[in-house]
Amino acid sequence: MRRRGFTLIELLTAMTVMGFVILGTLTLLITGMKSFKKTTADVDITNQNAQALRRVSETLRQAINVTISGNGTVVSFNLPKMGAVDSVTGEAEVLDPLTSDGVARSYTVNFTSGTLVEQPGGRVLVKNLASKDPQVGSAQYNQAYTPFQLTTFGSYRAVTVNLITTQALTDQTRNMRMKTTAVVRNAK
């Protein structure tokens, strides 16, 4: 009677092939997890910056006066006084002639703490702001940038908001640069 089974060479060959399959699968899994981590970090800092830029630009569009100080790190403004609520739209109407509501407001970039803070209230809109451009290969690499700049569009005043955010991962740092310009419709 002849015994049936596998030879040593067949077993070693099967184990080698199985080892390569497992190694390839683990490599794909690890690469996928690293990619997921990078993408998650990019989405987080992009959402944070986009929400802050949207809030800042929507608020500044309504302002009646805007000043920038602190080498471009503070934008101060006043909003117009609102009147009665419109029965059709359900929104408060701006009083004519334009007058300030008397509340001094500002957005302040603090590079020491890496935050963009809204005043009054002290609400932090963005964390992990970079004080210098960290993007290697950028024309402004390792140079300080100005978060707020006063510009004009025709006869209108505008404020350009520029934010660079960083987030450190275990193997690298992710950077996100976002910029927008808000035309100040009610500026005097």
ROGU-822567 format. One line per field, with one value per residue: x, y, z of N, C-alpha, C, CB in turn; residue in three letters; residue number from 1. Coordinates in nm, 2 decimals. Glycine has a CB too. Example, Ala and Ser with C-alpha at 12.3 -4.5 7.8 and 13.67 -1.06 7.14 Angstrom:
<zados>
n_px	c(1.32;1.28)
n_py	c(-0.57;-0.22)
n_pz	c(0.78;0.71)
ca_px	c(1.23;1.37)
ca_py	c(-0.45;-0.11)
ca_pz	c(0.78;0.71)
c_px	c(1.32;1.29)
c_py	c(-0.33;0.00)
c_pz	c(0.78;0.79)
cb_px	c(1.13;1.41)
cb_py	c(-0.45;-0.06)
cb_pz	c(0.90;0.57)
resn	c(ALA;SER)
resi	c(1;2)
</zados>
This chain:
<zados>
n_px	c(0.08;0.04;0.13;-0.05;0.00;0.16;0.47;0.78;0.89;0.66;0.51;0.67;0.68;0.40;0.38;0.55;0.43;0.19;0.29;0.39;0.14;0.01;0.19;0.17;-0.10;-0.10;0.08;-0.08;-0.29;-0.17;-0.07;-0.31;-0.43;-0.25;-0.30;-0.57;-0.55;-0.40;-0.58;-0.81;-0.70;-0.65;-0.91;-1.03;-0.88;-0.93;-1.21;-1.24;-1.10;-1.25;-1.51;-1.45;-1.36;-1.59;-1.76;-1.62;-1.61;-1.88;-1.97;-1.81;-1.89;-2.12;-2.04;-2.00;-1.79;-1.44;-1.13;-0.78;-0.53;-0.23;-0.02;-0.17;-0.29;-0.53;-0.86;-1.09;-1.43;-1.76;-2.10;-2.41;-2.69;-2.99;-3.33;-3.68;-3.84;-3.88;-4.19;-4.23;-3.98;-3.89;-3.66;-3.44;-3.43;-3.19;-3.12;-3.19;-3.06;-2.73;-2.62;-2.40;-2.43;-2.31;-2.15;-1.83;-1.65;-1.43;-1.18;-0.92;-0.60;-0.38;-0.07;0.10;-0.06;-0.17;-0.43;-0.75;-0.95;-1.28;-1.43;-1.68;-1.69;-1.50;-1.48;-1.31;-1.23;-1.05;-0.79;-0.44;-0.29;-0.04;0.25;0.43;0.48;0.46;0.50;0.71;0.89;0.71;0.66;0.67;0.79;0.87;0.84;0.69;0.34;0.05;-0.25;-0.49;-0.58;-0.64;-0.82;-0.93;-1.22;-1.30;-1.50;-1.55;-1.46;-1.26;-1.18;-0.91;-0.87;-0.64;-0.54;-0.33;-0.30;-0.18;-0.13;0.00;0.11;0.20;0.41;0.45;0.38;0.07;-0.05;-0.26;-0.38;-0.58;-0.77;-0.97;-1.17;-1.36;-1.60;-1.68;-1.99;-2.13;-1.95;-1.81)
n_py	c(-0.12;0.22;0.52;0.82;1.17;1.49;1.60;1.72;1.93;2.02;2.11;2.32;2.49;2.56;2.70;2.91;3.05;3.11;3.28;3.50;3.59;3.67;3.86;4.05;4.12;4.24;4.46;4.61;4.67;4.82;5.04;5.14;5.22;5.42;5.60;5.66;5.79;6.02;6.14;6.18;6.36;6.58;6.63;6.71;6.95;7.10;7.13;7.27;7.52;7.60;7.64;7.85;8.05;8.10;8.19;8.42;8.58;8.61;8.76;8.99;9.10;9.23;9.44;9.79;9.94;9.88;9.80;9.72;9.59;9.54;9.44;9.30;9.10;9.14;9.21;9.46;9.56;9.70;9.62;9.70;9.87;9.70;9.70;9.66;9.34;9.20;9.12;8.95;8.82;8.74;8.83;9.06;9.40;9.63;9.94;10.26;10.57;10.41;10.31;10.23;9.94;9.97;9.78;9.67;9.46;9.19;8.99;8.79;8.68;8.47;8.39;8.28;8.10;7.98;8.03;8.14;8.38;8.49;8.79;8.98;8.74;8.54;8.30;8.03;7.99;7.86;7.63;7.55;7.72;7.82;8.02;8.08;8.01;7.67;7.51;7.33;7.42;7.62;7.96;8.14;8.00;7.93;8.19;8.47;8.53;8.74;8.74;8.90;9.13;9.45;9.54;9.66;9.64;9.78;10.04;9.94;9.84;9.57;9.27;9.05;8.73;8.51;8.19;7.95;7.63;7.37;7.02;6.77;6.45;6.11;6.04;6.25;6.60;6.76;7.02;7.30;7.54;7.82;8.07;8.37;8.64;8.90;9.11;9.42;9.53;9.74;9.94;10.25)
n_pz	c(0.00;-0.07;0.07;0.09;0.06;0.13;-0.01;0.13;-0.02;-0.16;0.06;0.16;-0.07;-0.09;0.16;0.12;-0.09;0.04;0.24;0.09;-0.01;0.23;0.32;0.11;0.14;0.39;0.35;0.17;0.34;0.54;0.39;0.30;0.55;0.62;0.41;0.46;0.71;0.64;0.45;0.62;0.80;0.62;0.54;0.78;0.85;0.63;0.64;0.88;0.82;0.60;0.71;0.90;0.73;0.58;0.78;0.86;0.62;0.55;0.77;0.75;0.51;0.57;0.72;0.84;0.87;0.85;0.99;0.98;1.19;1.39;1.23;1.03;1.16;1.30;1.24;1.27;1.32;1.27;1.28;1.10;1.24;1.31;1.20;1.21;1.17;0.85;0.71;0.50;0.43;0.68;0.79;0.97;0.89;0.76;0.90;0.75;0.74;0.73;1.04;1.31;1.52;1.76;1.88;1.92;1.72;1.63;1.46;1.55;1.48;1.65;1.66;1.84;2.00;1.79;1.69;1.55;1.67;1.75;1.84;2.01;2.27;2.24;2.09;1.95;1.62;1.44;1.48;1.53;1.35;1.12;1.16;0.97;0.62;0.56;0.35;0.16;-0.13;-0.20;-0.31;-0.10;0.10;0.44;0.52;0.69;0.68;0.60;0.76;0.73;0.48;0.36;0.07;-0.26;-0.47;-0.75;-0.66;-0.42;-0.08;0.03;0.21;0.23;0.33;0.46;0.54;0.69;0.78;1.00;1.06;1.26;1.18;1.26;1.09;0.92;0.84;0.77;0.56;0.50;0.29;0.27;0.11;0.08;-0.04;0.08;-0.01;0.12;0.16;0.28;0.36;0.46)
ca_px	c(0.00;0.12;0.08;-0.08;0.03;0.24;0.61;0.84;0.90;0.52;0.47;0.75;0.63;0.27;0.39;0.61;0.33;0.10;0.36;0.38;0.00;-0.02;0.28;0.11;-0.22;-0.06;0.13;-0.19;-0.37;-0.09;-0.07;-0.45;-0.45;-0.18;-0.37;-0.69;-0.51;-0.37;-0.71;-0.89;-0.64;-0.68;-1.06;-1.05;-0.83;-1.01;-1.35;-1.22;-1.07;-1.37;-1.61;-1.41;-1.35;-1.73;-1.82;-1.56;-1.64;-2.02;-1.98;-1.74;-1.97;-2.23;-1.98;-2.01;-1.65;-1.34;-0.99;-0.69;-0.42;-0.15;0.05;-0.26;-0.34;-0.65;-0.96;-1.20;-1.54;-1.89;-2.22;-2.51;-2.80;-3.10;-3.46;-3.79;-3.83;-3.97;-4.30;-4.22;-3.86;-3.86;-3.53;-3.44;-3.39;-3.09;-3.18;-3.14;-2.92;-2.65;-2.55;-2.34;-2.51;-2.24;-2.07;-1.70;-1.62;-1.30;-1.13;-0.78;-0.51;-0.28;0.03;0.16;-0.14;-0.21;-0.57;-0.83;-1.05;-1.38;-1.47;-1.69;-1.72;-1.38;-1.49;-1.20;-1.28;-0.95;-0.67;-0.32;-0.25;0.10;0.29;0.51;0.44;0.54;0.50;0.84;0.87;0.63;0.74;0.68;0.83;0.93;0.82;0.56;0.23;-0.05;-0.38;-0.59;-0.53;-0.75;-0.80;-1.05;-1.27;-1.36;-1.52;-1.58;-1.35;-1.27;-1.08;-0.86;-0.84;-0.55;-0.51;-0.25;-0.32;-0.10;-0.17;0.11;0.08;0.31;0.52;0.46;0.29;-0.02;-0.07;-0.38;-0.38;-0.71;-0.78;-1.09;-1.18;-1.50;-1.64;-1.76;-2.09;-2.18;-1.84;-1.81)
ca_py	c(0.00;0.34;0.63;0.94;1.29;1.59;1.59;1.84;2.04;2.07;2.19;2.45;2.58;2.62;2.79;3.03;3.12;3.17;3.39;3.61;3.64;3.74;3.98;4.15;4.17;4.33;4.58;4.68;4.71;4.93;5.15;5.19;5.29;5.55;5.69;5.70;5.88;6.15;6.19;6.22;6.49;6.68;6.67;6.78;7.09;7.17;7.17;7.38;7.64;7.64;7.70;7.97;8.15;8.13;8.28;8.55;8.65;8.65;8.87;9.11;9.15;9.32;9.55;9.92;10.00;9.78;9.84;9.61;9.63;9.43;9.38;9.22;8.99;9.18;9.29;9.51;9.61;9.72;9.58;9.80;9.86;9.64;9.75;9.56;9.21;9.20;9.01;8.85;8.74;8.70;8.88;9.20;9.49;9.72;10.08;10.36;10.57;10.32;10.34;10.12;9.89;10.00;9.66;9.65;9.32;9.16;8.85;8.80;8.56;8.47;8.29;8.21;7.99;7.92;8.03;8.25;8.40;8.58;8.88;8.94;8.60;8.46;8.17;7.99;7.94;7.78;7.59;7.50;7.81;7.83;8.16;8.09;7.92;7.55;7.43;7.32;7.44;7.73;8.08;8.20;7.90;7.97;8.33;8.51;8.58;8.83;8.68;8.99;9.24;9.54;9.56;9.72;9.59;9.89;10.14;9.87;9.79;9.42;9.21;8.92;8.64;8.40;8.10;7.83;7.54;7.25;6.91;6.68;6.31;6.04;6.03;6.38;6.71;6.80;7.16;7.34;7.69;7.87;8.22;8.42;8.78;8.94;9.25;9.48;9.60;9.86;10.02;10.39)
ca_pz	c(0.00;-0.09;0.15;0.02;0.14;0.06;0.01;0.20;-0.12;-0.18;0.18;0.16;-0.18;-0.05;0.27;0.07;-0.17;0.14;0.30;0.00;-0.02;0.35;0.32;0.02;0.20;0.50;0.29;0.12;0.46;0.61;0.30;0.30;0.67;0.62;0.32;0.53;0.81;0.57;0.40;0.73;0.85;0.52;0.55;0.91;0.85;0.52;0.69;0.99;0.75;0.52;0.80;0.95;0.62;0.54;0.88;0.86;0.50;0.56;0.87;0.70;0.40;0.63;0.81;0.79;0.87;0.87;1.00;1.00;1.27;1.44;1.11;0.95;1.24;1.36;1.16;1.36;1.24;1.33;1.20;1.10;1.33;1.24;1.23;1.23;1.09;0.73;0.72;0.39;0.43;0.81;0.83;1.01;0.78;0.79;0.91;0.66;0.70;0.80;1.16;1.38;1.63;1.88;1.93;1.85;1.69;1.57;1.44;1.58;1.47;1.75;1.61;1.96;2.03;1.66;1.68;1.50;1.77;1.72;1.96;2.14;2.30;2.25;2.03;1.86;1.49;1.38;1.56;1.46;1.24;1.11;1.15;0.84;0.52;0.58;0.22;0.09;-0.27;-0.22;-0.33;0.03;0.20;0.56;0.54;0.76;0.59;0.66;0.76;0.68;0.40;0.30;-0.08;-0.32;-0.59;-0.80;-0.56;-0.29;0.00;0.05;0.30;0.19;0.45;0.42;0.66;0.66;0.90;0.99;1.15;1.26;1.19;1.31;0.99;0.84;0.87;0.66;0.56;0.42;0.27;0.21;0.09;0.02;-0.04;0.11;-0.05;0.23;0.09;0.35;0.41;0.43)
c_px	c(0.09;0.05;0.06;-0.05;0.11;0.39;0.66;0.85;0.76;0.48;0.54;0.71;0.50;0.29;0.46;0.51;0.23;0.16;0.36;0.24;-0.03;0.07;0.22;-0.01;-0.19;0.00;0.02;-0.27;-0.30;-0.09;-0.21;-0.48;-0.37;-0.25;-0.49;-0.66;-0.48;-0.50;-0.80;-0.83;-0.66;-0.82;-1.08;-1.00;-0.89;-1.14;-1.33;-1.19;-1.18;-1.48;-1.58;-1.41;-1.50;-1.78;-1.76;-1.60;-1.79;-2.04;-1.92;-1.82;-2.07;-2.17;-2.00;-1.88;-1.55;-1.20;-0.90;-0.57;-0.33;-0.07;-0.04;-0.31;-0.48;-0.74;-1.07;-1.30;-1.66;-2.00;-2.32;-2.62;-2.92;-3.23;-3.56;-3.77;-3.93;-4.07;-4.29;-4.10;-3.84;-3.73;-3.53;-3.38;-3.28;-3.15;-3.11;-3.16;-2.84;-2.59;-2.50;-2.43;-2.43;-2.15;-1.94;-1.67;-1.48;-1.27;-0.98;-0.71;-0.40;-0.18;0.09;0.08;-0.19;-0.36;-0.63;-0.94;-1.15;-1.42;-1.59;-1.72;-1.60;-1.39;-1.37;-1.26;-1.18;-0.84;-0.56;-0.28;-0.10;0.14;0.37;0.46;0.52;0.56;0.63;0.81;0.78;0.72;0.76;0.73;0.91;0.93;0.69;0.46;0.13;-0.19;-0.49;-0.53;-0.65;-0.72;-0.92;-1.09;-1.35;-1.37;-1.55;-1.45;-1.37;-1.16;-1.04;-0.82;-0.76;-0.51;-0.43;-0.25;-0.23;-0.15;-0.06;0.06;0.20;0.43;0.54;0.37;0.20;-0.05;-0.19;-0.38;-0.51;-0.71;-0.91;-1.09;-1.33;-1.51;-1.73;-1.86;-2.13;-2.07;-1.85;-1.68)
c_py	c(0.12;0.45;0.75;1.06;1.39;1.57;1.72;1.95;2.10;2.16;2.33;2.54;2.64;2.72;2.92;3.11;3.19;3.29;3.51;3.68;3.72;3.87;4.09;4.21;4.27;4.46;4.67;4.74;4.83;5.05;5.22;5.27;5.42;5.65;5.74;5.80;6.02;6.21;6.25;6.35;6.60;6.73;6.75;6.93;7.17;7.22;7.28;7.51;7.69;7.70;7.83;8.08;8.19;8.22;8.42;8.64;8.69;8.76;9.00;9.17;9.25;9.44;9.69;10.00;9.88;9.84;9.71;9.66;9.51;9.36;9.28;9.10;9.01;9.25;9.33;9.57;9.63;9.67;9.69;9.77;9.80;9.69;9.63;9.44;9.23;9.09;8.91;8.76;8.68;8.74;9.02;9.28;9.59;9.86;10.17;10.49;10.47;10.38;10.22;10.07;9.91;9.89;9.65;9.50;9.31;9.01;8.87;8.67;8.58;8.36;8.22;8.09;7.92;7.92;8.15;8.27;8.51;8.66;8.96;8.79;8.51;8.32;8.15;7.93;7.84;7.75;7.55;7.59;7.82;7.98;8.19;7.99;7.79;7.47;7.44;7.34;7.56;7.86;8.16;8.11;7.96;8.12;8.36;8.56;8.67;8.77;8.77;9.10;9.32;9.56;9.63;9.64;9.71;10.00;10.08;9.83;9.64;9.38;9.07;8.85;8.52;8.32;7.98;7.75;7.42;7.14;6.81;6.54;6.24;6.04;6.16;6.48;6.75;6.95;7.19;7.49;7.72;8.02;8.26;8.57;8.82;9.09;9.31;9.58;9.74;9.96;10.16;10.43)
c_pz	c(0.00;0.00;0.07;0.11;0.06;0.09;0.08;0.10;-0.15;-0.06;0.18;0.05;-0.14;0.06;0.22;-0.01;-0.07;0.21;0.22;-0.01;0.11;0.36;0.23;0.07;0.31;0.45;0.24;0.23;0.52;0.52;0.30;0.43;0.68;0.53;0.39;0.63;0.75;0.52;0.51;0.79;0.75;0.52;0.67;0.90;0.74;0.57;0.80;0.92;0.67;0.60;0.86;0.84;0.58;0.65;0.88;0.74;0.50;0.66;0.82;0.59;0.45;0.70;0.75;0.79;0.91;0.89;1.03;1.08;1.31;1.32;1.04;1.03;1.31;1.27;1.26;1.27;1.32;1.23;1.20;1.20;1.25;1.29;1.25;1.14;0.97;0.74;0.61;0.40;0.57;0.86;0.88;0.90;0.84;0.79;0.81;0.72;0.79;0.93;1.23;1.49;1.76;1.94;1.85;1.84;1.62;1.55;1.46;1.56;1.57;1.71;1.73;2.00;1.91;1.64;1.61;1.60;1.73;1.85;1.92;2.16;2.31;2.19;1.93;1.74;1.43;1.48;1.47;1.34;1.24;1.10;1.02;0.75;0.53;0.46;0.15;-0.06;-0.30;-0.24;-0.20;0.14;0.32;0.58;0.61;0.65;0.67;0.65;0.70;0.60;0.35;0.15;-0.13;-0.44;-0.65;-0.70;-0.42;-0.22;0.01;0.15;0.25;0.31;0.40;0.54;0.61;0.79;0.88;1.09;1.14;1.27;1.24;1.22;0.91;0.89;0.75;0.67;0.47;0.41;0.21;0.21;0.03;0.04;-0.02;0.08;0.06;0.16;0.15;0.40;0.37;0.37)
cb_px	c(-0.09;0.12;0.17;-0.23;0.11;0.20;0.69;0.97;0.96;0.42;0.49;0.90;0.62;0.18;0.48;0.73;0.25;0.05;0.50;0.43;-0.10;0.02;0.42;0.08;-0.30;0.04;0.23;-0.28;-0.39;0.05;-0.03;-0.55;-0.40;-0.03;-0.40;-0.76;-0.39;-0.27;-0.78;-0.89;-0.48;-0.65;-1.15;-0.98;-0.68;-1.02;-1.41;-1.10;-0.95;-1.42;-1.65;-1.27;-1.28;-1.81;-1.79;-1.40;-1.62;-2.11;-1.92;-1.60;-2.04;-2.31;-1.83;-2.12;-1.63;-1.34;-0.97;-0.64;-0.47;-0.23;0.18;-0.19;-0.24;-0.63;-1.01;-1.14;-1.57;-1.91;-2.27;-2.57;-2.84;-3.09;-3.51;-3.93;-3.87;-3.88;-4.43;-4.21;-3.74;-3.87;-3.42;-3.35;-3.51;-2.96;-3.16;-3.20;-2.85;-2.54;-2.65;-2.21;-2.53;-2.33;-2.15;-1.59;-1.73;-1.18;-1.16;-0.76;-0.45;-0.34;0.13;0.17;-0.26;-0.16;-0.63;-0.87;-0.99;-1.51;-1.35;-1.79;-1.81;-1.34;-1.63;-1.10;-1.30;-0.89;-0.71;-0.34;-0.31;0.15;0.37;0.66;0.45;0.48;0.39;0.92;0.81;0.53;0.67;0.54;0.92;1.07;0.83;0.59;0.16;-0.04;-0.42;-0.67;-0.44;-0.75;-0.78;-1.02;-1.37;-1.50;-1.63;-1.67;-1.35;-1.25;-1.14;-0.75;-0.97;-0.42;-0.64;-0.10;-0.47;0.05;-0.31;0.21;0.03;0.28;0.50;0.44;0.37;-0.15;0.05;-0.51;-0.26;-0.83;-0.66;-1.21;-1.13;-1.53;-1.71;-1.66;-2.21;-2.27;-1.70;-1.84)
cb_py	c(0.00;0.38;0.66;0.95;1.25;1.73;1.57;1.80;1.98;1.96;2.11;2.41;2.49;2.51;2.73;2.99;3.03;3.06;3.35;3.57;3.53;3.65;3.95;4.08;4.06;4.26;4.54;4.60;4.60;4.88;5.11;5.08;5.20;5.52;5.62;5.58;5.83;6.12;6.09;6.12;6.47;6.63;6.54;6.71;7.09;7.08;7.05;7.34;7.62;7.53;7.60;7.96;8.09;8.00;8.21;8.54;8.57;8.53;8.83;9.08;9.04;9.24;9.52;10.00;10.12;9.67;9.94;9.54;9.71;9.33;9.31;9.17;8.95;9.26;9.20;9.62;9.51;9.87;9.44;9.81;10.00;9.48;9.84;9.63;9.09;9.19;9.08;8.93;8.82;8.55;8.86;9.21;9.57;9.72;10.13;10.35;10.70;10.26;10.42;10.15;9.74;10.05;9.53;9.72;9.26;9.23;8.79;8.85;8.55;8.45;8.36;8.31;8.03;7.78;8.02;8.23;8.44;8.51;8.97;9.02;8.55;8.44;8.17;7.89;8.05;7.84;7.48;7.36;7.95;7.75;8.20;8.07;7.98;7.47;7.47;7.19;7.32;7.75;8.17;8.27;7.79;7.92;8.41;8.61;8.46;8.97;8.63;9.05;9.19;9.67;9.42;9.87;9.46;9.86;10.23;9.75;9.86;9.35;9.20;8.93;8.59;8.46;8.06;7.86;7.50;7.28;6.85;6.71;6.25;5.89;5.92;6.35;6.84;6.72;7.24;7.29;7.73;7.81;8.27;8.36;8.85;8.91;9.26;9.56;9.52;9.82;9.96;10.47)
cb_pz	c(0.12;-0.24;0.27;-0.03;0.27;0.10;-0.12;0.26;-0.25;-0.20;0.30;0.14;-0.31;0.00;0.38;-0.03;-0.26;0.24;0.34;-0.14;-0.03;0.47;0.28;-0.12;0.25;0.60;0.17;0.03;0.56;0.64;0.16;0.29;0.79;0.57;0.19;0.59;0.89;0.45;0.32;0.85;0.87;0.38;0.55;1.03;0.83;0.40;0.76;1.08;0.66;0.43;0.91;1.01;0.50;0.53;1.02;0.85;0.38;0.60;1.00;0.66;0.32;0.72;0.83;0.87;0.97;0.76;1.12;0.87;1.40;1.51;1.16;0.83;1.35;1.49;1.04;1.46;1.13;1.37;1.24;0.96;1.40;1.26;1.12;1.20;1.18;0.60;0.72;0.25;0.39;0.82;0.72;1.14;0.73;0.70;1.05;0.52;0.70;0.71;1.26;1.44;1.61;1.98;1.92;1.94;1.59;1.65;1.30;1.73;1.32;1.90;1.52;2.08;2.12;1.66;1.82;1.35;1.90;1.67;2.00;2.22;2.20;2.39;1.95;1.94;1.40;1.25;1.67;1.41;1.26;0.99;1.27;0.87;0.37;0.69;0.13;0.12;-0.34;-0.10;-0.43;0.06;0.13;0.57;0.40;0.86;0.52;0.59;0.89;0.80;0.29;0.38;-0.15;-0.35;-0.57;-0.86;-0.60;-0.32;0.14;-0.09;0.45;0.09;0.52;0.35;0.73;0.62;0.92;1.03;1.12;1.38;1.05;1.34;0.90;0.69;0.92;0.67;0.50;0.48;0.17;0.29;0.00;0.09;-0.16;0.26;-0.19;0.32;0.07;0.46;0.36;0.56)
resn	c(MET;ARG;ARG;ARG;GLY;PHE;THR;LEU;ILE;GLU;LEU;LEU;THR;ALA;MET;THR;VAL;MET;GLY;PHE;VAL;ILE;LEU;GLY;THR;LEU;THR;LEU;LEU;ILE;THR;GLY;MET;LYS;SER;PHE;LYS;LYS;THR;THR;ALA;ASP;VAL;ASP;ILE;THR;ASN;GLN;ASN;ALA;GLN;ALA;LEU;ARG;ARG;VAL;SER;GLU;THR;LEU;ARG;GLN;ALA;ILE;ASN;VAL;THR;ILE;SER;GLY;ASN;GLY;THR;VAL;VAL;SER;PHE;ASN;LEU;PRO;LYS;MET;GLY;ALA;VAL;ASP;SER;VAL;THR;GLY;GLU;ALA;GLU;VAL;LEU;ASP;PRO;LEU;THR;SER;ASP;GLY;VAL;ALA;ARG;SER;TYR;THR;VAL;ASN;PHE;THR;SER;GLY;THR;LEU;VAL;GLU;GLN;PRO;GLY;GLY;ARG;VAL;LEU;VAL;LYS;ASN;LEU;ALA;SER;LYS;ASP;PRO;GLN;VAL;GLY;SER;ALA;GLN;TYR;ASN;GLN;ALA;TYR;THR;PRO;PHE;GLN;LEU;THR;THR;PHE;GLY;SER;TYR;ARG;ALA;VAL;THR;VAL;ASN;LEU;ILE;THR;THR;GLN;ALA;LEU;THR;ASP;GLN;THR;ARG;ASN;MET;ARG;MET;LYS;THR;THR;ALA;VAL;VAL;ARG;ASN;ALA;LYS)
resi	c(1;2;3;4;5;6;7;8;9;10;11;12;13;14;15;16;17;18;19;20;21;22;23;24;25;26;27;28;29;30;31;32;33;34;35;36;37;38;39;40;41;42;43;44;45;46;47;48;49;50;51;52;53;54;55;56;57;58;59;60;61;62;63;64;65;66;67;68;69;70;71;72;73;74;75;76;77;78;79;80;81;82;83;84;85;86;87;88;89;90;91;92;93;94;95;96;97;98;99;100;101;102;103;104;105;106;107;108;109;110;111;112;113;114;115;116;117;118;119;120;121;122;123;124;125;126;127;128;129;130;131;132;133;134;135;136;137;138;139;140;141;142;143;144;145;146;147;148;149;150;151;152;153;154;155;156;157;158;159;160;161;162;163;164;165;166;167;168;169;170;171;172;173;174;175;176;177;178;179;180;181;182;183;184;185;186;187;188)
</zados>
